[in-house]
Amino acid sequence: MSREQISKWGITITVVMSLLSGCGRASPTPVVIAPASTPIPAIPPAVVLPRATAVPVTATTGPVSVQLTTTTPTPTGGTLTLEPSPTLQAPIDRPFLMKIDRISVVVGRGTLLEGRVANGTLQANSDVEILGSQNNVISATVLATLISNVMRDQVTVGDYASILVGGVEATDLSPGMLLAEADKFKSYEEALQQLQ
Protein backbone atom coordinates (compact mmCIF):
# COMPACT_ATOMS: atom_id res chain seq x y z
CA MET A 1 0.00 0.00 0.00
CA SER A 2 1.24 3.50 -0.71
CA ARG A 3 1.42 6.24 1.90
CA GLU A 4 -1.55 7.99 0.30
CA GLN A 5 -3.66 4.87 0.69
CA ILE A 6 -2.55 4.45 4.32
CA SER A 7 -3.52 8.03 5.17
CA LYS A 8 -6.90 7.63 3.41
CA TRP A 9 -7.63 4.57 5.52
CA GLY A 10 -6.68 6.46 8.67
CA ILE A 11 -9.11 9.25 7.82
CA THR A 12 -11.85 6.77 6.95
CA ILE A 13 -11.46 4.90 10.24
CA THR A 14 -11.57 8.17 12.23
CA VAL A 15 -14.77 9.27 10.44
CA VAL A 16 -16.44 5.91 11.05
CA MET A 17 -15.52 5.97 14.73
CA SER A 18 -16.94 9.50 15.03
CA LEU A 19 -20.21 8.38 13.49
CA LEU A 20 -20.40 5.40 15.82
CA SER A 21 -19.84 7.60 18.87
CA GLY A 22 -22.98 9.54 18.05
CA CYS A 23 -25.04 6.32 17.97
CA GLY A 24 -24.19 5.08 21.40
CA ARG A 25 -21.78 5.24 24.25
CA ALA A 26 -18.72 4.43 22.15
CA SER A 27 -16.03 7.05 22.27
CA PRO A 28 -13.93 7.65 19.22
CA THR A 29 -10.40 6.45 19.54
CA PRO A 30 -8.02 7.92 17.05
CA VAL A 31 -6.16 5.32 15.03
CA VAL A 32 -2.63 6.15 14.15
CA ILE A 33 -1.05 4.14 11.39
CA ALA A 34 2.71 4.25 11.48
CA PRO A 35 4.49 4.66 8.17
CA ALA A 36 6.03 1.51 6.78
CA SER A 37 9.59 0.96 7.97
CA THR A 38 10.65 -0.47 4.63
CA PRO A 39 9.84 1.21 1.37
CA ILE A 40 7.18 -0.51 -0.72
CA PRO A 41 8.72 -1.67 -3.98
CA ALA A 42 7.37 -0.19 -7.14
CA ILE A 43 5.54 -2.46 -9.55
CA PRO A 44 7.94 -3.46 -12.31
CA PRO A 45 6.98 -2.44 -15.81
CA ALA A 46 5.32 -5.09 -17.98
CA VAL A 47 7.71 -7.16 -20.05
CA VAL A 48 6.88 -7.23 -23.73
CA LEU A 49 8.01 -10.40 -25.48
CA PRO A 50 8.64 -10.53 -29.21
CA ARG A 51 5.88 -12.13 -31.23
CA ALA A 52 6.45 -15.73 -32.32
CA THR A 53 6.94 -16.39 -35.99
CA ALA A 54 5.38 -19.48 -37.54
CA VAL A 55 7.53 -21.71 -39.72
CA PRO A 56 5.55 -23.33 -42.56
CA VAL A 57 5.97 -27.10 -42.62
CA THR A 58 4.91 -29.50 -45.33
CA ALA A 59 2.59 -32.15 -43.87
CA THR A 60 4.00 -35.67 -43.65
CA THR A 61 2.32 -38.90 -42.67
CA GLY A 62 5.28 -40.60 -41.02
CA PRO A 63 7.88 -39.84 -38.36
CA VAL A 64 10.11 -36.86 -39.02
CA SER A 65 13.67 -35.98 -38.16
CA VAL A 66 14.49 -32.36 -37.40
CA GLN A 67 17.50 -30.78 -39.06
CA LEU A 68 18.53 -27.16 -38.52
CA THR A 69 19.88 -25.52 -41.63
CA THR A 70 21.26 -22.00 -41.65
CA THR A 71 21.06 -19.75 -44.64
CA THR A 72 23.31 -17.04 -43.21
CA PRO A 73 26.26 -17.26 -40.82
CA THR A 74 24.55 -15.01 -38.24
CA PRO A 75 22.90 -16.61 -35.21
CA THR A 76 19.58 -14.93 -36.02
CA GLY A 77 19.41 -16.31 -39.56
CA GLY A 78 18.39 -19.77 -40.65
CA THR A 79 15.32 -21.87 -41.18
CA LEU A 80 14.00 -25.03 -39.60
CA THR A 81 13.45 -27.83 -42.09
CA LEU A 82 11.46 -30.96 -41.25
CA GLU A 83 12.25 -33.98 -43.38
CA PRO A 84 10.89 -37.53 -43.18
CA SER A 85 13.26 -39.91 -41.41
CA PRO A 86 14.77 -42.45 -43.82
CA THR A 87 15.06 -45.11 -41.08
CA LEU A 88 11.53 -45.12 -39.62
CA GLN A 89 8.35 -45.91 -41.49
CA ALA A 90 4.88 -44.87 -40.45
CA PRO A 91 3.20 -47.51 -38.22
CA ILE A 92 0.69 -48.33 -40.96
CA ASP A 93 3.55 -49.18 -43.37
CA ARG A 94 5.39 -51.47 -40.96
CA PRO A 95 4.82 -55.25 -40.73
CA PHE A 96 1.81 -56.30 -38.62
CA LEU A 97 2.49 -56.43 -34.89
CA MET A 98 0.17 -56.75 -31.89
CA LYS A 99 0.91 -57.34 -28.19
CA ILE A 100 -1.34 -60.09 -26.84
CA ASP A 101 -3.35 -58.89 -23.82
CA ARG A 102 -5.82 -61.74 -23.45
CA ILE A 103 -6.07 -65.36 -24.59
CA SER A 104 -9.22 -67.48 -24.73
CA VAL A 105 -10.33 -70.71 -26.40
CA VAL A 106 -13.25 -70.92 -28.82
CA VAL A 107 -14.24 -74.58 -28.58
CA GLY A 108 -14.15 -76.30 -31.95
CA ARG A 109 -12.71 -73.23 -33.71
CA GLY A 110 -9.33 -72.18 -32.33
CA THR A 111 -7.59 -69.75 -29.99
CA LEU A 112 -8.71 -66.14 -29.70
CA LEU A 113 -5.95 -63.54 -29.14
CA GLU A 114 -6.92 -60.01 -28.11
CA GLY A 115 -4.87 -56.83 -28.09
CA ARG A 116 -4.23 -53.41 -29.62
CA VAL A 117 -2.72 -53.43 -33.12
CA ALA A 118 0.55 -51.48 -32.92
CA ASN A 119 1.78 -51.69 -36.52
CA GLY A 120 0.56 -52.66 -39.96
CA THR A 121 -2.59 -54.31 -41.24
CA LEU A 122 -3.63 -57.96 -40.96
CA GLN A 123 -5.94 -59.71 -43.41
CA ALA A 124 -8.00 -62.79 -42.58
CA ASN A 125 -6.33 -66.08 -43.71
CA SER A 126 -2.81 -64.62 -43.26
CA ASP A 127 0.14 -66.52 -41.82
CA VAL A 128 1.38 -65.17 -38.50
CA GLU A 129 3.94 -65.97 -35.83
CA ILE A 130 3.61 -65.73 -32.09
CA LEU A 131 6.88 -64.55 -30.55
CA GLY A 132 7.77 -65.33 -26.94
CA SER A 133 10.34 -63.74 -24.65
CA GLN A 134 12.51 -66.90 -24.75
CA ASN A 135 12.75 -66.45 -28.54
CA ASN A 136 10.32 -69.30 -29.10
CA VAL A 137 8.33 -68.88 -32.30
CA ILE A 138 4.94 -70.50 -32.85
CA SER A 139 3.50 -70.46 -36.38
CA ALA A 140 -0.25 -70.05 -36.80
CA THR A 141 -2.89 -69.25 -39.40
CA VAL A 142 -5.46 -66.50 -39.00
CA LEU A 143 -8.97 -67.90 -39.22
CA ALA A 144 -10.87 -64.67 -38.53
CA THR A 145 -10.31 -61.04 -37.56
CA LEU A 146 -12.84 -59.34 -35.30
CA ILE A 147 -13.41 -55.92 -33.78
CA SER A 148 -15.98 -55.75 -30.95
CA ASN A 149 -17.06 -59.33 -31.81
CA VAL A 150 -17.88 -58.31 -35.40
CA MET A 151 -15.99 -60.09 -38.18
CA ARG A 152 -13.87 -57.83 -40.38
CA ASP A 153 -11.82 -58.37 -43.53
CA GLN A 154 -8.82 -56.76 -41.86
CA VAL A 155 -7.61 -54.99 -38.73
CA THR A 156 -5.20 -52.09 -38.72
CA VAL A 157 -3.17 -49.77 -36.48
CA GLY A 158 -5.10 -48.57 -33.41
CA ASP A 159 -7.82 -51.25 -33.54
CA TYR A 160 -8.43 -53.29 -30.39
CA ALA A 161 -8.80 -56.56 -32.24
CA SER A 162 -9.58 -60.20 -31.61
CA ILE A 163 -7.65 -62.57 -33.86
CA LEU A 164 -8.85 -66.17 -34.12
CA VAL A 165 -5.91 -68.43 -34.94
CA GLY A 166 -5.66 -72.14 -35.66
CA GLY A 167 -2.89 -74.65 -35.08
CA VAL A 168 -2.00 -73.23 -31.65
CA GLU A 169 -2.65 -74.56 -28.17
CA ALA A 170 -3.77 -71.87 -25.72
CA THR A 171 -1.68 -73.50 -22.99
CA ASP A 172 1.49 -72.67 -24.99
CA LEU A 173 0.67 -68.95 -24.95
CA SER A 174 0.73 -66.22 -22.33
CA PRO A 175 -0.21 -62.52 -22.22
CA GLY A 176 2.68 -60.30 -23.27
CA MET A 177 3.66 -62.42 -26.26
CA LEU A 178 3.62 -60.72 -29.65
CA LEU A 179 1.50 -61.64 -32.65
CA ALA A 180 3.48 -60.71 -35.77
CA GLU A 181 3.38 -61.08 -39.52
CA ALA A 182 5.22 -64.27 -40.53
CA ASP A 183 8.95 -64.03 -41.32
CA LYS A 184 9.21 -60.28 -40.64
CA PHE A 185 10.99 -60.25 -37.27
CA LYS A 186 14.16 -62.15 -36.34
CA SER A 187 13.50 -62.18 -32.60
CA TYR A 188 11.12 -61.14 -29.83
CA GLU A 189 13.46 -58.28 -28.86
CA GLU A 190 13.48 -56.86 -32.39
CA ALA A 191 9.68 -56.95 -32.54
CA LEU A 192 9.41 -55.46 -29.05
CA GLN A 193 11.47 -52.43 -30.15
CA GLN A 194 8.78 -51.70 -32.76
CA LEU A 195 6.27 -51.23 -29.93
CA GLN A 196 8.34 -48.48 -28.27
Secondary structure, 3 states (H helix, E strand, C coil): CCHHHHHHHHHHHHHHHHHHHHHCCCCCCCCCCCCCCCCCCCCCCCCCCCCCCCCCCCCCCCCEEEEEECCCCCCCCCEEEEEECCCCCCHHHCCCEEECCEEEEECCCEEEEEEEEEECEEECCCEEEEECCCCCEEEEEEEEEEECCEEECEEECCCEEEEEEECCCHHHCCCCCEEEECCCCCCHHHHHHHHC
